[in-house]
Amino acid sequence: MRVELCKKSIDRPEGQALVAELQDRDHTVVVKDCLNRCQGCNLGLYIAVADGAPLSGKTTDKILSAVDELAEDA
């Protein structure tokens, strides 16, 4: 699955670990300068888009769980 992450998200604590975990799960990670979801980003959420589905979460575990759920449905 293709997972796009906002550059600010990977600069947050555990952001690099999120990238590594997604790659370990065989997802393609693409880092974008901005995903145009600034309100959540400014609140400190991790912002992602997985195969076109927008995702956000306060923790990397929430993002990983959402990506796993989408991958199961695919």
C-alpha positions in Angstrom: 0.0 0.0 0.0 1.2 3.5 -0.8 1.3 5.7 2.4 2.0 9.4 2.1 3.2 11.2 5.2 3.4 14.9 5.8 7.0 16.1 6.4 6.0 17.6 9.7 4.7 14.2 10.8 8.0 12.5 10.4 9.7 15.4 12.2 7.5 14.7 15.2 8.7 12.3 18.0 8.5 8.7 16.7 8.0 9.9 13.1 11.1 8.1 11.8 10.0 5.0 13.7 6.7 5.3 11.9 8.4 5.3 8.5 10.5 2.3 9.5 7.5 0.4 10.8 5.5 1.1 7.6 8.4 -0.1 5.4 8.8 -3.2 7.6 5.2 -4.0 6.8 6.0 -3.7 3.1 4.2 -0.4 2.5 5.6 2.2 0.1 6.2 5.4 2.1 6.3 8.8 0.3 7.1 12.0 2.2 5.3 15.1 1.0 6.0 18.6 2.0 2.3 19.1 2.9 -0.8 17.0 2.6 -3.1 20.1 2.9 -4.5 19.0 6.3 -3.0 21.8 8.3 -5.5 22.0 11.1 -4.7 18.5 12.3 -1.1 19.0 11.6 -1.0 22.2 13.7 -2.7 20.3 16.5 0.3 17.9 16.6 -1.4 14.9 14.9 0.4 12.5 12.6 -1.0 13.1 9.1 -1.1 10.4 6.4 -2.9 9.3 3.2 -3.0 5.6 2.6 -4.1 4.7 -0.9 -6.1 7.9 -1.1 -7.8 7.6 2.3 -6.9 10.4 4.7 -5.7 9.4 8.1 -4.6 11.2 11.3 -3.8 10.2 14.8 -2.3 11.5 18.0 0.0 8.5 18.1 1.9 6.4 15.5 0.0 3.3 16.8 -3.3 4.9 15.6 -1.8 5.5 12.2 -0.4 2.0 12.0 -3.7 0.4 13.1 -5.6 2.4 10.5 -3.2 1.5 7.7 -3.4 -2.2 8.8 -7.2 -2.0 8.6 -7.2 -0.5 5.2 -4.7 -3.1 4.0 -6.9 -5.9 5.2 -9.9 -4.5 3.3 -7.9 -4.2 0.1 
